[in-house]
Amino acid sequence: MIIGEEGSLTEKEVDFLVSVMKKTHLAYAFDDDERGRLDVDMIPMIRIHTVPHEPWNIRGPRYPNPDDHRRVVEYLDGKIRTKVADYSYGPYASPWFCFIKPSGILRWVQNLQRLNSVTVRDARGLPHADQLSESCAGRPIITLIDLYSGYDQFPLYTADRPMTAMHTPRGLIHMCAAPQGWTNAVAIVQRYMMRVMQPFCPDVTSPYIDDLAIPGPRVKDETEMLPGVQKVVWEHVRNVEKVMSKLKEYNLTASDVKSRHCMCEATILGFLCDEKGCRPDSKKTNKILEWPTSLKSITDVRNFLGTCGFWRIFIRKFAARVEHLRKLVRKNQEWEWGPKQQAAVDDIKAQFREGGLILGVPCFDNDSNWPFVVETDAGPTALGGVLIQKDGEGRERSLRFEI
């Protein structure tokens, strides 16, 4: 269990958090046997709606190595025992395989392309990553709750399960929970989590699939609510209790190992958020710094622009900086790699070399004393703008850049 960084909480504050967590201990899971399952009396099982189609029957891999075969069988037995999968029947079978994660844990992957091709698509989308990170930026304390094997906690409608079947060493088995790789899984899990957390969205938390970010108060109030417990911690822990109680009510469980409580900084979907604001996570932007200096093809240029474009809100005049690269991906444009293209790559890399620009946090409480300002600019190759907010002393803080 991860509670705060070293020295960030007093002993009394840690004790207070632990005492509250004990009240909702059933909402935490350490292993598969403790994992929850959504109460279907409160939210219905997931349905797979399809267009008329012919069944498919595709076999999966074999594991001739005895040790690999044994590990796979033990893994499948665990899924069957914990009701994530079950013995199946019917004409359907999709390919699958197992792989070993860097942590050494075995995971399976289903190739559900045939099922996806006949599934009626769910139009539900995901929240914008930068909006979620903005909700946690500027907060002195943040908690991240990660569901334990999130998809496995959302049961699949009984009659639809045979469509997810696979040939395995244990025979034909199907999924009893939301299958990863199914086209509607993300949309439906997101919808269900929004329904679970509806009373607390967006003031207390905003779900992102099976992750819950709980930002602390905007103001770091150090008044003691209890001996040794500051108000900023007290209020935040109460919000954590609300979220965990709601998970418990719906019979969902968080990962006790992965969840992080009362942190000074947290990584939200690739953005590092703390009391100062929001900046790119260096673990993500290091990929840009490690990119080969010279790009060899249009595909290389597209990949580079796509990766950098995700972080464009942190880069002033992004479009103008990459114009010589954007020319290369336009229609009927001849390939050319010279000093101008090389300089554009080096310039973008330089923006992230020191960890990236820290963007400020918007304050909506007092627009008269903290006015918002939009500055725009246009040139021969690009147009863009920057959202700025002035503080009480007239100092300007950049909130985001747009190309």
C-alpha positions as CSV (number, residue, x, y, z in Angstrom):
1,M,0.0,0.0,0.0
2,I,1.4,3.4,-1.0
3,I,0.7,6.3,1.3
4,G,2.3,9.6,0.6
5,E,6.0,10.4,-0.2
6,E,8.5,10.3,2.6
7,G,7.9,13.2,5.0
8,S,4.9,14.5,3.2
9,L,2.4,13.4,5.9
10,T,2.7,13.5,9.7
11,E,2.4,10.3,11.7
12,K,-1.1,11.4,12.9
13,E,-2.2,12.0,9.3
14,V,-1.1,8.6,8.2
15,D,-2.9,7.1,11.2
16,F,-6.0,9.0,10.2
17,L,-5.9,7.8,6.6
18,V,-5.4,4.2,7.7
19,S,-8.3,4.4,10.1
20,V,-10.6,5.6,7.3
21,M,-9.3,2.9,5.0
22,K,-10.1,0.3,7.5
23,K,-13.8,1.3,7.3
24,T,-13.8,0.5,3.6
25,H,-11.2,-2.3,3.6
26,L,-13.6,-4.5,1.6
27,A,-13.2,-2.1,-1.4
28,Y,-9.5,-3.1,-1.6
29,A,-8.2,-6.3,-3.1
30,F,-4.7,-7.9,-2.8
31,D,-5.3,-10.9,-5.1
32,D,-7.8,-12.5,-7.6
33,D,-9.8,-14.1,-4.8
34,E,-10.5,-10.7,-3.2
35,R,-11.4,-9.1,-6.5
36,G,-15.0,-7.7,-6.6
37,R,-17.7,-8.1,-9.2
38,L,-20.1,-5.3,-10.2
39,D,-23.5,-5.7,-8.5
40,V,-25.8,-6.5,-11.5
41,D,-28.9,-5.5,-9.5
42,M,-27.6,-2.0,-9.6
43,I,-26.1,-1.9,-13.1
44,P,-26.9,-4.5,-15.7
45,M,-24.5,-6.9,-17.2
46,I,-22.6,-5.9,-20.4
47,R,-24.3,-6.9,-23.6
48,I,-22.7,-7.7,-27.0
49,H,-25.0,-6.5,-29.8
50,T,-24.1,-7.7,-33.2
51,V,-25.4,-7.5,-36.8
52,P,-26.4,-10.8,-38.6
53,H,-23.3,-12.9,-39.2
54,E,-21.8,-16.3,-39.6
55,P,-19.9,-17.8,-36.6
56,W,-16.1,-18.3,-36.8
57,N,-13.9,-21.1,-35.5
58,I,-10.2,-20.2,-35.3
59,R,-7.8,-22.1,-33.2
60,G,-5.2,-20.6,-30.9
61,P,-1.5,-21.5,-30.3
62,R,-0.1,-24.6,-28.9
63,Y,2.6,-24.7,-26.1
64,P,4.9,-27.6,-26.8
65,N,7.3,-26.6,-24.0
66,P,6.1,-28.5,-20.8
67,D,6.9,-25.6,-18.5
68,D,5.0,-23.1,-20.7
69,H,2.1,-25.4,-21.0
70,R,1.9,-25.9,-17.2
71,R,2.0,-22.1,-16.6
72,V,-0.7,-21.4,-19.2
73,V,-2.9,-24.2,-17.7
74,E,-2.5,-22.8,-14.2
75,Y,-3.3,-19.3,-15.4
76,L,-6.5,-20.6,-17.2
77,D,-7.5,-22.5,-14.1
78,G,-7.2,-19.4,-12.0
79,K,-9.4,-17.5,-14.4
80,I,-12.0,-20.2,-14.3
81,R,-11.9,-20.5,-10.5
82,T,-12.4,-16.8,-10.0
83,K,-15.3,-16.7,-12.6
84,V,-13.5,-14.5,-15.1
85,A,-13.8,-17.4,-17.6
86,D,-15.8,-20.6,-17.8
87,Y,-16.2,-23.7,-19.9
88,S,-18.1,-22.9,-23.1
89,Y,-20.1,-24.4,-25.9
90,G,-21.2,-23.3,-29.4
91,P,-19.8,-22.5,-32.8
92,Y,-17.5,-19.6,-31.9
93,A,-13.8,-19.6,-31.3
94,S,-11.3,-16.7,-31.5
95,P,-7.5,-16.9,-31.5
96,W,-5.5,-16.0,-28.4
97,F,-2.1,-16.2,-26.8
98,C,-0.3,-15.6,-23.5
99,F,2.7,-13.4,-22.8
100,I,4.8,-12.5,-19.8
101,K,4.7,-8.9,-18.6
102,P,7.9,-7.2,-17.4
103,S,6.8,-7.9,-13.9
104,G,6.8,-11.6,-14.6
105,I,3.0,-12.0,-14.5
106,L,1.3,-14.0,-17.2
107,R,-1.4,-12.2,-19.3
108,W,-3.5,-13.4,-22.1
109,V,-4.5,-11.6,-25.2
110,Q,-7.6,-12.4,-27.3
111,N,-7.7,-11.5,-31.0
112,L,-11.3,-10.4,-31.3
113,Q,-11.2,-8.9,-34.8
114,R,-13.9,-11.2,-36.1
115,L,-16.2,-10.3,-33.1
116,N,-15.4,-6.6,-33.5
117,S,-16.3,-6.7,-37.2
118,V,-19.9,-7.7,-36.4
119,T,-20.4,-5.7,-33.2
120,V,-22.7,-2.7,-33.2
121,R,-20.3,0.1,-32.1
122,D,-20.9,2.1,-29.0
123,A,-20.5,5.8,-29.6
124,R,-19.3,6.6,-26.1
125,G,-15.9,8.2,-26.0
126,L,-13.3,8.9,-23.3
127,P,-12.6,12.2,-21.5
128,H,-9.8,14.4,-22.8
129,A,-6.6,13.5,-21.1
130,D,-5.5,17.1,-20.7
131,Q,-8.8,18.0,-19.0
132,L,-8.4,15.2,-16.5
133,S,-4.8,16.2,-15.8
134,E,-5.9,19.9,-15.4
135,S,-8.3,18.9,-12.6
136,C,-5.4,17.6,-10.6
137,A,-2.9,20.3,-11.5
138,G,-2.2,22.8,-8.7
139,R,-3.5,20.6,-6.0
140,P,-1.3,20.0,-2.9
141,I,-2.4,16.4,-2.5
142,I,-3.7,13.8,-4.9
143,T,-4.9,10.2,-4.6
144,L,-5.0,7.7,-7.5
145,I,-7.3,4.7,-7.3
146,D,-6.7,1.8,-9.7
147,L,-9.3,-1.0,-9.9
148,Y,-7.9,-4.5,-9.4
149,S,-8.0,-6.1,-12.9
150,G,-10.7,-3.6,-13.8
151,Y,-12.3,-5.3,-16.8
152,D,-12.6,-8.6,-14.8
153,Q,-15.0,-6.8,-12.4
154,F,-17.7,-6.1,-15.1
155,P,-19.7,-9.2,-15.9
156,L,-20.8,-10.1,-19.4
157,Y,-24.4,-11.1,-20.2
158,T,-24.7,-14.9,-20.0
159,A,-26.2,-15.5,-23.4
160,D,-23.5,-13.4,-25.1
161,R,-20.5,-15.1,-23.5
162,P,-20.1,-18.0,-26.1
163,M,-19.2,-15.3,-28.7
164,T,-15.9,-14.7,-26.8
165,A,-14.9,-18.4,-26.7
166,M,-11.4,-19.7,-27.3
167,H,-9.8,-23.1,-27.9
168,T,-7.4,-23.7,-24.9
169,P,-5.6,-26.5,-23.2
170,R,-8.7,-26.7,-20.9
171,G,-11.0,-27.0,-23.9
172,L,-13.4,-24.4,-25.2
173,I,-13.8,-21.6,-22.6
174,H,-15.4,-18.1,-22.8
175,M,-15.1,-14.9,-21.0
176,C,-17.5,-14.1,-18.1
177,A,-16.3,-10.5,-17.8
178,A,-15.6,-7.7,-20.2
179,P,-13.1,-9.0,-22.7
180,Q,-10.0,-6.9,-23.3
181,G,-9.7,-6.1,-27.0
182,W,-13.4,-6.1,-27.6
183,T,-14.3,-2.9,-29.4
184,N,-17.0,-1.7,-26.9
185,A,-15.2,-2.7,-23.7
186,V,-13.6,0.7,-23.1
187,A,-16.8,2.7,-23.8
188,I,-19.0,0.5,-21.6
189,V,-16.6,0.3,-18.6
190,Q,-16.2,4.1,-18.8
191,R,-20.0,4.5,-18.8
192,Y,-20.5,2.2,-15.9
193,M,-17.8,3.9,-13.8
194,M,-19.4,7.2,-14.5
195,R,-22.7,5.8,-13.2
196,V,-21.0,4.4,-10.1
197,M,-19.3,7.8,-9.4
198,Q,-22.1,10.0,-10.6
199,P,-22.8,11.7,-7.2
200,F,-19.1,12.7,-7.0
201,C,-18.4,13.7,-10.6
202,P,-16.6,16.0,-11.3
203,D,-16.1,17.7,-7.9
204,V,-14.6,14.7,-6.1
205,T,-13.3,12.5,-8.9
206,S,-13.6,11.8,-12.6
207,P,-13.2,8.2,-13.8
208,Y,-11.0,7.3,-16.7
209,I,-12.0,3.7,-17.6
210,D,-10.9,1.8,-14.4
211,D,-8.8,4.6,-12.9
212,L,-10.0,7.3,-10.5
213,A,-8.0,10.5,-9.7
214,I,-9.1,12.2,-6.6
215,P,-7.6,15.8,-6.4
216,G,-7.2,17.5,-3.1
217,P,-8.4,21.0,-2.1
218,R,-7.3,23.9,-4.3
219,V,-6.0,25.8,-1.2
220,K,-3.5,24.2,1.2
221,D,-5.2,25.0,4.5
222,E,-2.8,24.0,7.3
223,T,-5.4,24.5,10.1
224,E,-5.5,21.5,12.4
225,M,-8.9,19.7,12.3
226,L,-7.5,16.9,14.6
227,P,-4.3,16.9,16.6
228,G,-1.6,16.6,14.0
229,V,-4.0,16.5,11.0
230,Q,-4.2,19.5,8.7
231,K,-7.4,20.5,7.1
232,V,-6.1,19.9,3.6
233,V,-5.4,16.3,4.5
234,W,-8.6,15.9,6.5
235,E,-10.8,17.1,3.6
236,H,-8.9,15.0,1.1
237,V,-9.1,11.8,3.1
238,R,-12.9,12.3,3.5
239,N,-13.2,12.5,-0.2
240,V,-11.2,9.3,-0.6
241,E,-13.6,7.7,1.9
242,K,-16.6,8.8,-0.2
243,V,-15.1,7.2,-3.4
244,M,-14.1,3.9,-1.7
245,S,-17.5,3.7,0.0
246,K,-19.2,4.0,-3.4
247,L,-16.9,1.3,-4.8
248,K,-17.8,-0.9,-1.9
249,E,-21.5,-0.2,-2.4
250,Y,-21.3,-1.5,-6.0
251,N,-19.1,-4.4,-5.0
252,L,-16.1,-3.1,-6.9
253,T,-12.5,-3.3,-5.6
254,A,-9.4,-1.2,-6.0
255,S,-5.9,-2.6,-6.2
256,D,-4.3,-2.2,-2.8
257,V,-0.8,-2.4,-4.4
258,K,-1.3,-0.1,-7.4
259,S,-3.4,2.6,-5.7
260,R,-1.5,5.7,-4.4
261,H,-2.9,7.7,-1.5
262,C,-2.2,11.3,-0.5
263,M,0.7,12.0,-2.9
264,C,2.3,15.4,-3.5
265,E,2.5,14.6,-7.2
266,A,0.9,12.1,-9.5
267,T,1.1,11.1,-13.1
268,I,-2.3,11.5,-14.8
269,L,-2.4,10.0,-18.4
270,G,1.1,11.1,-19.2
271,F,0.9,14.5,-17.4
272,L,2.8,15.1,-14.1
273,C,0.6,17.1,-11.8
274,D,1.6,18.8,-8.5
275,E,1.1,22.0,-6.6
276,K,3.0,24.0,-9.2
277,G,0.9,23.0,-12.1
278,C,1.1,20.5,-15.0
279,R,4.0,19.3,-17.2
280,P,4.8,16.3,-19.4
281,D,5.8,13.1,-17.8
282,S,9.5,12.8,-18.6
283,K,9.1,9.0,-18.9
284,K,6.9,9.7,-21.9
285,T,8.8,12.6,-23.5
286,N,12.1,10.8,-23.2
287,K,10.9,8.9,-26.3
288,I,11.1,12.2,-28.2
289,L,14.6,12.9,-26.9
290,E,15.8,9.4,-27.9
291,W,14.3,9.6,-31.4
292,P,16.9,9.2,-34.1
293,T,18.4,12.5,-35.2
294,S,17.7,12.0,-38.9
295,L,14.3,10.8,-40.1
296,K,14.5,8.5,-43.1
297,S,10.9,8.4,-44.5
298,I,7.5,10.0,-44.5
299,T,6.4,7.3,-42.0
300,D,9.2,8.4,-39.6
301,V,8.1,12.0,-39.9
302,R,4.4,11.2,-39.3
303,N,5.3,9.1,-36.2
304,F,7.5,11.9,-34.9
305,L,4.8,14.6,-35.5
306,G,2.1,12.4,-33.9
307,T,4.1,11.8,-30.8
308,C,5.1,15.4,-30.4
309,G,1.7,16.7,-31.2
310,F,0.2,15.1,-28.1
311,W,2.3,17.6,-26.1
312,R,1.7,20.6,-28.3
313,I,-0.2,22.5,-25.5
314,F,3.2,22.9,-23.8
315,I,5.0,24.2,-26.9
316,R,4.8,27.8,-28.0
317,K,4.3,28.2,-31.8
318,F,4.3,24.4,-32.3
319,A,2.9,24.6,-35.8
320,A,5.5,27.1,-36.9
321,R,8.3,25.1,-35.4
322,V,7.4,21.9,-37.3
323,E,6.4,23.5,-40.6
324,H,9.4,22.1,-42.5
325,L,8.4,18.7,-41.2
326,R,4.7,19.1,-42.0
327,K,5.6,19.9,-45.6
328,L,7.1,16.5,-46.1
329,V,3.8,14.7,-45.3
330,R,1.6,16.8,-47.7
331,K,0.3,15.4,-50.9
332,N,2.6,15.3,-54.0
333,Q,5.5,16.6,-51.9
334,E,9.0,15.4,-52.8
335,W,11.1,14.0,-50.0
336,E,13.8,16.3,-48.8
337,W,15.9,16.1,-45.7
338,G,18.3,19.0,-45.1
339,P,19.4,21.5,-42.5
340,K,15.9,23.0,-42.1
341,Q,14.3,19.7,-41.3
342,Q,17.1,18.7,-39.0
343,A,16.8,22.0,-37.2
344,A,13.0,21.5,-36.7
345,V,13.6,18.1,-35.0
346,D,16.4,19.5,-32.8
347,D,14.2,22.5,-31.8
348,I,11.3,20.3,-30.7
349,K,13.6,18.0,-28.7
350,A,15.0,21.1,-27.0
351,Q,11.5,22.0,-25.7
352,F,11.6,18.8,-23.6
353,R,15.2,18.6,-22.7
354,E,14.7,20.2,-19.2
355,G,11.5,18.3,-18.4
356,G,9.2,20.5,-20.4
357,L,7.3,23.7,-19.7
358,I,5.2,23.8,-16.5
359,L,1.7,25.2,-17.3
360,G,-0.2,27.2,-14.7
361,V,-3.5,26.2,-13.2
362,P,-6.7,28.2,-14.1
363,C,-8.5,29.9,-11.2
364,F,-12.2,30.3,-11.7
365,D,-13.1,31.6,-8.2
366,N,-12.4,35.3,-8.9
367,D,-12.5,36.3,-12.6
368,S,-12.4,40.0,-11.9
369,N,-9.1,39.9,-10.0
370,W,-7.7,37.0,-12.0
371,P,-8.8,37.8,-15.6
372,F,-8.3,35.4,-18.5
373,V,-6.5,36.7,-21.6
374,V,-6.4,35.1,-25.0
375,E,-3.5,36.2,-27.3
376,T,-3.6,35.1,-30.9
377,D,-1.1,35.3,-33.8
378,A,-1.0,34.4,-37.4
379,G,1.8,34.0,-39.9
380,P,2.4,32.7,-43.4
381,T,2.6,29.1,-42.3
382,A,0.5,28.8,-39.1
383,L,-1.9,30.5,-36.7
384,G,-2.3,29.9,-33.0
385,G,-2.9,31.4,-29.6
386,V,-2.2,31.1,-25.9
387,L,-4.6,31.2,-23.0
388,I,-3.2,33.3,-20.2
389,Q,-4.5,34.3,-16.7
390,K,-3.3,37.2,-14.7
391,D,-2.9,36.7,-10.9
392,G,-3.8,39.3,-8.3
393,E,-0.5,41.1,-8.8
394,G,-0.9,41.3,-12.6
395,R,1.6,38.6,-13.3
396,E,0.7,36.5,-16.4
397,R,0.7,32.7,-16.3
398,S,0.4,30.6,-19.5
399,L,-2.3,28.0,-19.2
400,R,-2.0,26.3,-22.7
401,F,-0.8,26.9,-26.2
402,E,-2.8,26.1,-29.3
403,I,-1.6,25.9,-32.8
